[in-house]
Amino acid sequence: MADAPDPNSSHHSVAAFQSRDFRRYQLARLLVILGAEAQAVAVAWQVYQITHRAIDLGYTGLMLFLPGMLFLILAGHTADRYDRRRVILTCYSLQCLCTATLLFLAWTGTRNVLAIYAVLFFIGSGRAFSGPASSALLPHLVQKKDFVNAVSWGATVFQMASILGPAAGGVLFTMPLLHWLPAPFGAHLYGAGIVYLFTLMMLGIFLSLILSLSVRPGRQEQRSMSAETLLAGLRYVWQRKLLLGATSLDLFAVLLGGAVALLPIYAQDILHAGPRGLGMLRAAPAIGALTVSIALILRPMHRRAGKNMLLCVGLFGAATVVFGLSKNMLLSLAALLVVGAADMVSVVVRSSLIQLATPQQMRGRVSAVNAVFIGASNEFGDFESGVTAQWWGAVRAVVAGGIGSMMVTGLWSAFFPALRSVDQLSEDALLPAQEQEASADPIH
C-alpha cells in the first residue's frame, strides 16, 4: 500500500502527532466532543422527563438534522471558499451562545420543550457548517503519507470523548445542588444546568486551541459562486459510485439500526438503570469503537477494506437486534460494545475513502454531502426511532431497525461492486480510479 507506514519506524503508529497543529486540533476535538456528548445526555433526559414520550426524543434528533439538509449546498461551498479555520471558529462561537441559552433555560426550570428544540436547531446549524470545514481541514494538518493514520487517531479521539462524555453527563446530572456558586445561581443550578455549564467550559477551551493553530488553508475554490460550483459536491458524489455507495450505506444502515435516541426509554423503563445507567449505555458503543480504533492504529487495514466494511455493517445490525431484545444490563452493554466496534470499521474506511478519493479543491463540498448523510443516519435516525417507537414500542422498533440494517448490507454489496472491491486505502489507489470512472462527464 502506497501510504502504509514504514515498518522500520518505531513511531509509525503516532506519525500524525509529529504535527503541532494536529496535536492541538485533536486536543480541542477531545474536549469539545466531551462537552457535546455530556450535553446530549442532559438534553435527552431533560426532554423525556418533561414529556415521557418517545416521539419527543425523536424531535431532538430532527432539530439537529434539519439544518444540515437546509444548508447542505451552502455549507460545502463555504468550506471550500473561505478559510476553514475561521469557519470552525465562527460556528463554535454560535455553539457557545446556544449552550449558554440551554443553561439559562435549565436555571429557570423551563418545561417548554419547544424552546429546547429551537436551541437544538441553531446547534444543528452550526454543525452543518463546521462539519465540512473540519473534515476538509484535516488533510492540511498532516503530511499525505500520514493521513490514514490521522483519520484513525481522529476516530480514536472521538471515541474516547464519546466514552467519557456520556459518563460525565450522567454523573454531573445527578450531582446535588451547587451551593458554592454566587446567589442566585447556586439555588437553582443542578441536573441539566450543571452539565450545560461544563459544556460551555469545554467550548471555551476549544476556541482557544483552534485560535492557536498556525495552519491557514485559505481559499480552495477559485471560481465565483454559481449554481455549478454550489452543486458540484452533489454531482461529484453521484457520479463516483464508490463514494455514493460508501456514504449511502452508512445512511441507510445507521438510519434503520440506530437505537441511541431510545436509550432513555431503555434506561428508565426496560433496564431500570436511571441517569447513570443512561450514561453507561451511551458510553458502551464508544468503548467498543475505541478498542477497534486503537487496534487499527497499531495494525492498519492494508487489504480488503471494502469487504471488511460491509461485513462490519452487517454485524452492526445483528448486535442492534440483540440489544433490542435484551432486558439484562450486562447483555445490553455487551451488545452496544459490538455495535460500536463494528461501526468504527465503517467510520475509518468511509472517512478515508471520502478524503482520499476527492481532490483537495472539492473536499469541502463532498464533505458537506457526507455530513448530511451522516446527519440523516444519526440525527434523523433518532427521529425515525422516536416515530417507530411511538407506533410499535421501543423494543419492536430497535429489532426491526437492526434487521433492516442487515438487509441493506446485502443489497449494497450487490448494487455497489466498486465498494465491495476496494482493497487499499491510499490516494494513489483511489483518486485515479474515481477520476477514470467519471471521465466521461468531468466535474471540473
N, C-alpha and C positions, 0 to 999 in steps of 0.2 A: 504494500500500500504506500502511495507516494507520501502521505503525511504521517506515516507511522513514526513513533518516537524512536530515537536511536537506542538500540538495546544496550550499547556500550555506555550510555549515560546513566549515572545513578540518580539523576534528577529529572528524568523524563516524565514522571508522574506528576510533578509540580512545575512543569515547564512554563505554564501560563503565568505563574506567580512571579516570574522574573520581571514582569512589567509592573512598575509602581502604580500606574493608573488602574490596572486590572485588580491589584490588591485592594486599593481604596474603593473601587467600584463594587467589588464583592462584599466588602465590609458594610458598605452603605446598603446594598441589597439585603444582606442578612438582617440588619436592624429594621429596615422599613417593612420587610415581609413579616418579621416577627410581630411588629405592631399591627399590621393589617390582619394577620391570622387571629391575633387576640381580639381585635375589633370585630371580626366576623363572628366569633363565638358569642360575644356580648350582644351583637345585633340580633342574631338568630334567637338566643334565649329570651331577650327582651321582647321581641315581637311575639314569640309563641306564648309567653306569659301574659301578654295583653289580650290576645285573641283566641288562643288554643285552637287554631285552625291550620291544617296543613297547607291550604291554598295560600295563606298569608306568608308562609315561609317561601313558597314558590314566587310570590311577588317580589321578595327581596332580591332573588336572582334575576328576575325580569328587569327590575330597575337598573341593575348593574349592566345588563346585557344590551338594552335598547340603545344607549349612546354609541356603542360600537357599530351597530347597524346604521344609525343615522349619520355618523361621521366617518364611516369607512373610507370613502374616497378622499375626503379632505385630510384625514389623519395621515394616510400614507403619503400623500403629496407633501404635507408639511414636514414629515421626517426626511424626505429627500431634498427639499428645497431650502430648509433652514438648518442652522447649527443644531445637531441632535442633542447636544448637552444643554443648550438653552431651552429647548422644547421640554426636556425632562424637568428642569428647574421650574419652569412655568406651571407644568401640570401638577407637580407635587406641592407647589405653593397653594394651588387650589385644594389639594387634598388636606392641607393643614386647616384651611378655613372650614372644610366640611367636617373634619373630626372635632374642631372646636365647637361647631354647631351641635353635633351629637352630644358633646359634653354638656352644653347648655341645656339641651332637651332632657338629658338624664338628671341634671341638677334640679330642674323644675318639676321632675316627676311626671312628665307627659305620658299620656296614654293614647296619644294621637299617632297612629301608625302611618298616616298619610304624610306627616311631617318627616318621619324617618325615611319613608320611601323617596321623598323629594331630595333629601340629602344624599341618599344612595345613588340617585340619578346623576347628581353632579360628581360624585366619586367615580361613577362609571364613565362620565365624560372625560375626566382627567386621565383615566386609564386608557381610554380609546386613543388618545394622542400620545401618551407616554409609552405604551406598549410597543408600537412600531419603532419609535425613536430609540428605545432601549435595546431592542433586538438588533437594529441596524448599527448601533454604536459599538457593539461587542467586537466586530472584526477590526475596528480602529485601535483597540486596546492591546492586542497581541500580534505576534508575527503569524503569517499564514500557516506555517508548519505546526503552530501550537493551537490552532483554532478548535479542533475537535476536543483537545484536552481542556480548553477554556469552556466549551459547551458542557462537558462532563462536570467540571468544577462548578459551573454556574448552576447546574441541576442539583449538585450536592449541597451547595449553599442554600438553595431554595428549599430543599427537603429538611435541612437542619432547622431552618426558621419555621417550617411547617410543622415540625415536631414540637419545638419549644413554644411557638406562638399560641396554639390552642391550649396547651397545658398552662401557660402563663395566663391566658384569658380565663380559664376555668378557676384557677387559684385566686386571681385578683377579683373575679366576680363574687367569690364567696368570702372575701375579706370583711371584717367588721367595719363599722363606721369609722371614717378617718377623723380623729379629733385633733390631730396635730396641725391641720390647716387653719389659716385665719378665718374667723367668722366673716360671712355666714356660710362659707363653703363647707367647713368641717361638719356642719349639722346636716348636710344633705348629700355629701359625696360618698356613695357606696355602690356596690354592684357594678352596673354598666359604666357609671361615671368614672370609677377608678380605672377601668380598662381603657376608656377613651383618653384619659389623662396620660396613661402610659403610651398609647399610640401616638399622641401628639408629641411627646418627648422623642420618640423614635424618628418621627418625621423631621424634627428639627435637626437632629444629628445627621440624618440622611442628606438634607440640603447642604449642610456644611461640608460634607465629604465630596459631594458632586461639584460644589464650587471649587474645591481644591484640585480637581483633575486638570492636567496640563493639556490633554488632547483637545483639539479644535477641528472637528471633522469638516466644518464649512458646508458649502452648498454642493450637493451631488448632481441634482437635476439642473441643467443649464438652460433648458428651454423655458419659455414663458408659460404661464398657466393656460391650459386649454382643455377641451374635452378629451383630446387624445392623451395628454400627459396624465390627467386625472384618472382615466380609465385604464391606463397602461398596466397597472398591477393586476386587475381582474383579467385582462386579456392574456397577460403573461402566464398566469396560473392555469387558465382554461386551456391554453394551447400546449402546455407542458404536462402531459398526463401523469408523469411521475409526481410532480408537485400536487396536482389535483387529487390523485389517489391518496397521497400521504395526509393531506390536510382534511379531506372529506372522510377518511377512515376514522380519524380522531373525532371529527364532528359527530358522526352517527353512533359510533361505539360508546363514547362517553355521554352523549346526549341521552341515549337509552339506558345505559348502565349506571349512571351517576346516582349515588344514594346520599350524598353529603347533605343536601337540603333537608332530608328527613331524619338526620341524626338526632335532633332534639326530641322527636317523637319516640325514637328507639330508646334514647337515654331516659326519658321520663316514663313512658307508658309500657314499654316492652321489656327493657332490661332493668328499669327502676334504679338508675345509677346517678341521677341528679346532674348538676352543672359540672362537677369534676369528672363524672363519667363521660359527659359530652366532650370535655377536653381530651380525655383519653381516646375516645372513638375518633375524633378529628385528627389526633396525632398519629394514630396507628398506621394509616396509609403512608404517611410521610416517613415513618420508621422503616417500613419495607422498602420504600423508594430510596431512602438514604443508603441502606445496605447495598442495594444494587448499584447505585451511582458510584459508591466507593469501589466496588468490585470492577466497574467499567473503567475507573481511573487507573487502578492497579493492573488491570488486564483488559486493554481496549478491544473493542469488537473489530477484528480485522476482516472477517469474511461473513457472508450470508446475512447481511444486515436486514434486508427486506423480509426474508423468511422468518428471521428471529422476531421482527416487529409484528408480523401477522400472528405468529404463534402466541406471543405475549398478549396481544389484544384479545384473542380467544380465551386465554387464561384469566384475563381481567373479568370477562363476562361470567365465567364459571365461578370465580370467587365471589362475585356480586350475588349470585344465586344462593350460595352458602350463607353469606351474611344475611340476606333477606329472610331465610328460613330459621336462622339461629335465634334461640331465646336464652342462650348462655353467654355471659360477658366474655369469658376467655375464648370461646369459639368465635364470637363476633370479632374480637380483636385480632385473632389469627387470620380470619378471612380478609379483614381490612389490610392486614400486613401484606398478604398476597396481592390484593388489589393494587396497592401502591407499588410493590416490586414489579409487577407486570407492566403497569403504566409507565414506569420510569424508562424501561427499554424503549417504548414507543416515543417518549419525550426526547430522549437523546438522539434516536435515529431521525425523527421528524425535524427537530431543530437543526441538526447538521445538514440534512437534505435541503432545507429551505434556504439556508445561508450559502452553502457550498455550490448549489445548482442555480444560483441567481447572481447576475452581475452586480457589482458594487452600487452602480447608479440606480438600480431598481430595487434594492433591498428594503428600503422604507415602505414602498407601496406593496411589495409582496408580503412583507411582514404585517402590514395592516390587514391584508386579506386573511392571512393566517390567524391574526389576533381575533378577527370576527369569528372564524371557525372555532377557535379555542373558546371564545366567549359564548358562542352558541352551544358548545358542548358542556361548558361549565355553568355559567350564569343562567342561560336559557334552559339548560338541562335541569337546573334547580326548579325553574318554573314548571317545566314538564313533569318533574317528580311531584311537585306540590299538587298539580291538577289531577294526575293519575291517582295519587294517594287519597285525594278528596273523593274521587269516584269509586275506587276499588279497595281502599285501605292501604296502609303503608307497606305491609308485607307483600301483598299481591303486586303492588306497583314495582317494588325493588326486584322481585323474582322475574317478572315479565321483562323488565329492562335488561337484566343480565342475560336472559335467553336471547333477547333481541340483539345484544352486542355480539354474541357468538354467531348468530346468523349473518350479521353484517360482515364479520371477518371472513366467512366462507365466500360470500358474494364478492367482496372486494378482491380476494385472491384470484377470482376468475375474471373480474372486469378490468383489473389493472395489472396485467402481467409484467409491466415495466417495474412496478413497485415490488412485486414478488422476486424479480430477478436482480435487484440491487445487491451488489456484493461488497465493494469497498466504499468507505465514506471518505472521499477526498475530492477536492475541487478539480484536480486533473481528470478524475474519472467521471464526475457527474456533470460539470458545466458544459464540456464539449458535446456530451450526449444529448443534453437538453437543447442546445442550440441547433444541433443536427435535426432533432425531432421537429422543431418549429421553423426550419429554414425555408419552407415553402411560403410562410407568412410571417416574416420577422416583425418584431415589435418596434425596433428602433435600429 
